[in-house]
Amino acid sequence: MKKGGYLDLFLTFARIGGLTFGGGYAMLPMLQKEVVENRKWATEEELLDYYAVGQCTPGIIAVNVATFIGHKEKGVLGGIMATLGVVAPSFFIILLLAAVIRNFADNVYVAHALAGIRVAVAALVVNAVIKLWKKGVKDLLGIAIFLLVFLLSVFLSLSPIWVVIGAIVLGLLYGQFAPKKKGEEK
Amino acid sequence: MITFLLLFYEFFKAGLFAIGGGLATLPFLYEIADKYAWFDSSILSDMIAISESTPGPLGVNMATYAGYNCGHAVLGVPGGILGALTATIGLITPSVIIILIVANFLKKFKDNKLVSDAFYTLRPAVTALIASACFSILETSLLNIPGFQADGSYLTLFCLPAILLFLLLFLGMNLWKKIHPVVFIVIAAAAGILLKL
């Protein structure tokens, strides 16, 4: 199989989709492993950017990120292949559950295993956030934004859309009025 | 035939208007449950449990499930499979189209100053959003808040076995960075059964 081909995109994202328990954020450790470290299809910074766009566009974040990376690698068809890959495992699992097994979630062993999996997901996501922090938070302004957004969303459940819009406006203003530091970078 | 078109239409709409992913799809699913006889809204809470216990996003799981039920009622098992496919594709089509457009745009304007200015402050903000989601994952996996509210004992609030498992896993991840995350998930699932978490 050709690395970075359509089939590789499909299978890599199928693996990611099949191993992600919980929402789009639980996918982050898998993406960091498979996409950033193993395949080098994107950097940590790009992952953050895709999550940012995924927050304010319609649809499921997992799907959005898959489309982005597939598109980056192989254009439109690549985006479609990666997306189909990421939804394929859950599609077949649910199909099976809908057709055959009804009380899957009520099984005692399943419930205990899931409680364990939730702990692992929590540890994995904490780890993923630490990696992102190293890439995404670079100066005092970054730390201030991080703290503000963290507190607002934990205690006031502020909608992510407002966070994203606010951060964009702030970034544009900052770029206009404090251009010295940024100007040197790019 | 008309059923399948309706399925596609309803889930396309959910996919188009649910911004932020995951639970944002839920209100649309309640609306669909009210409007059609495809599934009962009481099934939605079961569905959330199933979604949390199977891989993949809630929206996709729900579309697959509802599509199967709806198609099954019309044409039996083949209809169920067709329905599941129709609803799932319907749900993801709008976001695929929109992201392809945005991705094209970003590719073109990657080096544009305004775009890089915007991302400069967006990155810490999104890191914080993910951290806050992480906070709620920690809360549900390590603390027993309903139990604490019932008996007020801190021994109930902190699930010690879970916290210990968390620390061990976290240490393991940082000691052996090359190990694939799924290894930790499998270990944790086994530990969950053994410790009766």
Interface residues (C-beta under 8 A of the other chain):
Chain A: G17 G18 L19 T20 F21 G22 G23 G24 Y25 A26 L28 P29 M30 K33 E45 L48 D49 Y51 A52 V53 G54 Q55 C56 T57 P58 G59 I60 I61 A62 V63 N64 T67 F68 H71 K72 V76 G79 I80 T83 V87 P89 S90 F91 I93 I94 L95 L97 A98 A99 F104 A105 Y109 V110 H112 A113 L114 A115 G116 I117 R118 V119 A120 V121 A122 A123 L124 V125 V126 N127 A128 V129 L132 W133 K135 G136 V137 L141 G142 I143 I145 F146 L147 L148 V149 F150 S153 V154 S159 P160 I161 V163 V164 G166 A167 I168 L170 G171 L172 Y174 G175 Q176 K182 K186
Chain B: G15 L16 F17 A18 I19 G20 G21 G22 L23 T25 D46 A49 I50 E52 S53 T54 P55 G56 P57 L58 G59 V60 N61 T64 Y65 Y68 N69 V77 G80 I81 A84 L85 T88 L91 I92 P94 S95 V96 I98 I99 L100 V102 A103 N104 L106 K107 D111 K113 L114 S116 D117 A118 F119 Y120 T121 L122 R123 P124 A125 V126 T127 A128 L129 I130 A131 S132 A133 C134 F135 S136 I137 L138 T140 S141 L142 A162 L165 F166 L169 F170 M173 N174 H180 P181 V182 F184 I185 I187 A188 A189 A190 A191 G192 I193 L195 K196 L197
